[in-house]
Amino acid sequence: MRKKQSVGYYIAFAVFFLIALINVYPLVFSIFCSFKGNLEIFSSFTALPKKLRFENYLTAWRVGNIGRYFLNTLILAAGTLCAAGLFGAMASYILSRFHFIGKSKLYLLFISGMMIPIQAVLIPLSYIFGKMGIINNYPVLVMLYAAFCFPMTILILTGFMNSIPTELEEAMIIDGASIYQVFFQMVLPLSVPGIISVSIFNFIQVWNNLLFPLIFITDKEKGTISMGLLAFFGEYSTDYSASMAGICLTTIPVIILYIFFQDKVENGLMSGALKG
């Protein structure tokens, strides 16, 4: 006999369904409009396309220089994920396992970076970078991205490492392993689910970031995917159909990434929440 659901269950289901619908609608809207012409979009933007205009994607790829910017953004994202993942894991391990004066304050200092908006540091950073002449510098931009990814990385990985039994480390130390061997040979491999989880969030942050590339990259050949979308918006006219196609092209990698790693993301977050 099926269990009778309460009224609260159906209310919660309706609320979450509405939230999901609100989040999915912009993507569905973009996909429909990416196959329409500009006149068709304005005549009825909710209707299905009368004819599938695949040429919009070719225009988006050519005008927005999507191929080049796609590669540039992947390079920046890969560097950021490596830097934030490795150094964030090191910091999280110290905060998780070692006891020292000011530990809680240091942890609070790290995660308080989540409350600092990017806009608050743009002016001083642009002034310093301009004086030092390090504009159009990918390594510096990777360090900048990683700095803003550290708070979320440390928050998630510290909680995840708290769930790893300390007996495993004690056994390795008894066998003569150094603290570096314990971290790189045991803790870091066991933390892969948590690292993958936080890397998904960091990847999305780098992929969608427009302010940093717009301020610190002046060479068009070094532009990012978010800068490529600006090519469709001119001073006197806008190619909405091609811009929608460009949005779909830039959104697909993130969706595919989450589909392949959604189990690891959920398991990593849940494991970190058990003792975090």
C-alpha positions as CSV (number, residue, x, y, z in Angstrom):
1,M,0.0,0.0,0.0
2,R,1.4,3.3,-1.1
3,K,2.2,5.8,1.7
4,K,0.0,8.9,1.7
5,Q,1.9,12.0,1.1
6,S,1.4,15.1,3.2
7,V,0.2,18.5,1.9
8,G,3.7,19.9,2.7
9,Y,5.2,17.4,0.4
10,Y,3.2,18.6,-2.6
11,I,3.8,22.2,-1.7
12,A,7.6,21.6,-1.6
13,F,7.4,19.7,-4.9
14,A,5.6,22.6,-6.5
15,V,8.0,25.1,-5.2
16,F,11.1,23.2,-6.4
17,F,9.5,22.5,-9.7
18,L,8.8,26.2,-10.2
19,I,12.4,27.0,-9.3
20,A,13.7,24.4,-11.8
21,L,11.4,25.8,-14.5
22,I,12.7,29.3,-13.9
23,N,16.3,28.1,-14.2
24,V,15.7,26.0,-17.3
25,Y,13.5,28.5,-19.2
26,P,16.4,30.9,-20.3
27,L,18.3,27.9,-21.8
28,V,15.3,26.7,-23.7
29,F,14.6,30.2,-24.8
30,S,18.2,30.6,-26.1
31,I,18.0,27.3,-28.0
32,F,14.8,28.2,-29.7
33,C,16.0,31.7,-30.6
34,S,19.3,30.4,-31.9
35,F,17.5,28.7,-34.8
36,K,15.5,31.8,-35.7
37,G,16.1,35.0,-37.6
38,N,16.1,38.4,-35.9
39,L,12.7,39.3,-37.3
40,E,11.2,36.0,-36.2
41,I,12.6,36.5,-32.7
42,F,10.8,39.8,-32.3
43,S,7.6,38.7,-34.0
44,S,7.1,35.8,-31.5
45,F,9.9,34.9,-29.2
46,T,7.9,32.1,-27.5
47,A,7.0,30.3,-30.7
48,L,9.0,27.4,-32.2
49,P,11.3,28.3,-35.1
50,K,9.6,27.9,-38.5
51,K,12.8,27.0,-40.1
52,L,16.0,25.7,-38.4
53,R,18.7,28.2,-39.3
54,F,21.9,26.4,-38.6
55,E,23.8,29.2,-40.3
56,N,23.4,31.2,-37.1
57,Y,25.9,28.8,-35.4
58,L,28.4,29.2,-38.3
59,T,28.0,33.0,-37.9
60,A,28.5,32.8,-34.2
61,W,31.6,30.7,-34.6
62,R,33.1,33.1,-37.1
63,V,32.1,36.5,-35.8
64,G,32.6,35.7,-32.2
65,N,35.9,33.9,-32.9
66,I,34.5,31.2,-30.7
67,G,37.1,28.6,-31.6
68,R,40.1,30.8,-30.5
69,Y,38.4,32.1,-27.4
70,F,37.2,28.7,-26.5
71,L,40.8,27.4,-26.4
72,N,42.0,30.5,-24.5
73,T,39.3,30.0,-21.8
74,L,40.2,26.3,-21.5
75,I,43.8,27.2,-20.9
76,L,42.9,29.7,-18.2
77,A,40.4,27.3,-16.6
78,A,42.9,24.4,-16.6
79,G,45.6,26.5,-15.0
80,T,43.1,27.9,-12.4
81,L,41.8,24.4,-11.5
82,C,45.3,23.0,-11.0
83,A,46.5,26.0,-8.9
84,A,43.3,26.2,-6.8
85,G,42.9,22.5,-6.4
86,L,46.5,21.8,-5.4
87,F,47.2,24.8,-3.1
88,G,43.6,24.7,-1.8
89,A,44.0,21.1,-0.9
90,M,47.3,21.8,0.9
91,A,45.7,24.6,2.9
92,S,42.6,22.5,3.7
93,Y,44.8,19.7,4.9
94,I,46.6,22.0,7.4
95,L,43.3,23.4,8.6
96,S,41.8,20.0,8.9
97,R,44.6,18.1,10.7
98,F,46.9,20.5,12.5
99,H,46.1,22.4,15.7
100,F,47.8,25.8,16.2
101,I,47.0,29.2,17.6
102,G,44.8,31.2,15.4
103,K,43.6,28.3,13.3
104,S,39.9,29.2,13.5
105,K,40.7,32.8,12.6
106,L,42.8,31.8,9.7
107,Y,40.0,29.6,8.4
108,L,37.6,32.5,8.8
109,L,40.0,34.7,6.9
110,F,40.1,32.3,4.0
111,I,36.3,31.8,3.6
112,S,35.6,35.5,4.2
113,G,36.9,36.0,0.7
114,M,33.6,34.7,-0.5
115,M,32.0,37.9,0.7
116,I,34.4,40.2,-1.3
117,P,32.8,41.1,-4.7
118,I,35.1,41.2,-7.7
119,Q,34.0,44.7,-8.5
120,A,35.6,45.9,-5.2
121,V,39.1,45.0,-6.3
122,L,39.0,45.9,-10.0
123,I,40.2,49.5,-9.7
124,P,43.2,48.8,-7.4
125,L,44.2,45.7,-9.3
126,S,44.0,47.5,-12.7
127,Y,46.2,50.3,-11.3
128,I,48.8,47.9,-9.9
129,F,48.8,45.7,-13.0
130,G,49.1,48.7,-15.2
131,K,52.1,50.1,-13.3
132,M,53.8,46.7,-13.3
133,G,53.1,46.2,-17.0
134,I,51.6,42.7,-16.6
135,I,48.5,43.2,-18.8
136,N,47.8,40.3,-21.2
137,N,49.6,37.9,-18.9
138,Y,48.0,34.5,-18.6
139,P,50.0,33.3,-15.5
140,V,49.0,36.4,-13.6
141,L,45.4,36.0,-14.6
142,V,45.5,32.4,-13.5
143,M,46.8,33.5,-10.1
144,L,44.0,36.1,-9.9
145,Y,41.3,33.6,-10.8
146,A,42.7,31.1,-8.3
147,A,42.8,33.6,-5.5
148,F,39.0,34.1,-5.9
149,C,38.5,30.3,-6.1
150,F,40.4,29.6,-2.9
151,P,37.5,30.5,-0.4
152,M,35.1,28.0,-1.9
153,T,37.8,25.4,-2.4
154,I,39.0,25.6,1.2
155,L,35.4,25.6,2.5
156,I,34.5,22.4,0.7
157,L,37.8,20.5,0.9
158,T,38.3,21.2,4.7
159,G,34.9,19.7,5.4
160,F,35.7,16.8,3.0
161,M,39.1,16.0,4.6
162,N,37.5,16.1,8.1
163,S,35.6,13.0,6.9
164,I,38.8,11.0,6.1
165,P,39.7,8.7,9.0
166,T,42.9,9.8,10.8
167,E,43.8,6.2,11.4
168,L,44.9,5.9,7.8
169,E,47.4,8.7,8.3
170,E,48.6,7.3,11.6
171,A,49.2,3.9,10.0
172,M,51.4,5.5,7.3
173,I,53.3,7.6,9.8
174,I,54.0,4.5,11.9
175,D,55.4,2.8,8.8
176,G,57.8,5.7,8.4
177,A,56.1,8.0,5.9
178,S,56.7,11.7,6.1
179,I,53.9,14.3,6.2
180,Y,54.5,15.0,2.5
181,Q,54.1,11.3,1.6
182,V,51.0,11.1,3.7
183,F,49.4,14.0,1.9
184,F,50.4,13.2,-1.7
185,Q,50.1,9.4,-1.5
186,M,47.0,9.0,0.7
187,V,45.1,12.2,1.5
188,L,45.2,13.8,-1.9
189,P,44.0,10.7,-3.8
190,L,41.2,10.2,-1.3
191,S,40.2,13.8,-1.8
192,V,39.7,13.5,-5.5
193,P,35.8,13.4,-5.3
194,G,35.9,16.7,-3.2
195,I,38.4,18.2,-5.6
196,I,36.2,17.3,-8.6
197,S,33.2,18.8,-6.9
198,V,34.8,22.2,-6.2
199,S,36.6,22.2,-9.6
200,I,33.2,22.2,-11.3
201,F,32.2,25.4,-9.4
202,N,35.6,26.9,-10.1
203,F,35.4,26.0,-13.8
204,I,32.0,27.7,-14.1
205,Q,33.3,30.8,-12.3
206,V,36.3,31.1,-14.7
207,W,34.2,30.2,-17.8
208,N,31.6,32.9,-17.1
209,N,33.9,35.6,-15.8
210,L,33.8,38.7,-18.0
211,L,35.2,41.5,-15.8
212,F,38.8,40.2,-15.4
213,P,39.4,39.5,-19.1
214,L,37.7,42.7,-20.1
215,I,40.0,44.8,-17.8
216,F,43.3,42.8,-18.0
217,I,43.3,41.5,-21.6
218,T,43.6,44.0,-24.4
219,D,45.0,41.7,-27.0
220,K,42.0,40.3,-29.0
221,E,44.0,37.1,-29.7
222,K,44.1,36.4,-26.0
223,G,40.4,37.0,-25.3
224,T,38.0,34.6,-23.6
225,I,34.7,33.1,-24.5
226,S,32.8,35.7,-22.6
227,M,34.5,38.5,-24.5
228,G,33.6,36.8,-27.8
229,L,29.9,37.2,-27.0
230,L,30.3,41.0,-26.9
231,A,31.1,40.9,-30.7
232,F,27.4,40.5,-31.5
233,F,26.4,43.7,-29.7
234,G,27.3,46.7,-31.9
235,E,26.8,50.4,-31.3
236,Y,23.8,50.6,-33.6
237,S,22.7,47.0,-34.2
238,T,22.7,43.6,-32.5
239,D,22.6,40.2,-34.1
240,Y,20.3,38.5,-31.6
241,S,20.1,35.2,-33.5
242,A,23.8,34.8,-33.7
243,S,24.3,35.9,-30.1
244,M,21.8,33.2,-29.0
245,A,23.7,30.6,-31.0
246,G,27.0,31.9,-29.3
247,I,25.4,31.6,-25.9
248,C,24.4,28.0,-26.7
249,L,27.9,27.1,-27.8
250,T,29.4,28.5,-24.6
251,T,26.8,26.8,-22.4
252,I,27.2,23.3,-23.8
253,P,30.6,22.6,-22.3
254,V,29.4,23.4,-18.8
255,I,26.3,21.2,-19.2
256,I,28.3,18.3,-20.5
257,L,30.9,18.7,-17.8
258,Y,28.2,18.5,-15.1
259,I,26.4,15.6,-16.7
260,F,29.6,13.4,-16.7
261,F,30.6,14.4,-13.2
262,Q,27.3,15.0,-11.4
263,D,27.7,11.8,-9.3
264,K,31.1,12.9,-8.1
265,V,29.9,16.4,-7.4
266,E,27.0,15.2,-5.3
267,N,29.1,12.5,-3.5
268,G,31.9,15.0,-2.8
269,L,29.6,17.6,-1.3
270,M,27.7,15.1,0.8
271,S,30.9,13.5,2.1
272,G,32.2,16.9,3.1
273,A,29.0,17.8,4.8
274,L,29.0,14.8,7.1
275,K,31.8,16.0,9.4
276,G,32.3,19.5,8.0
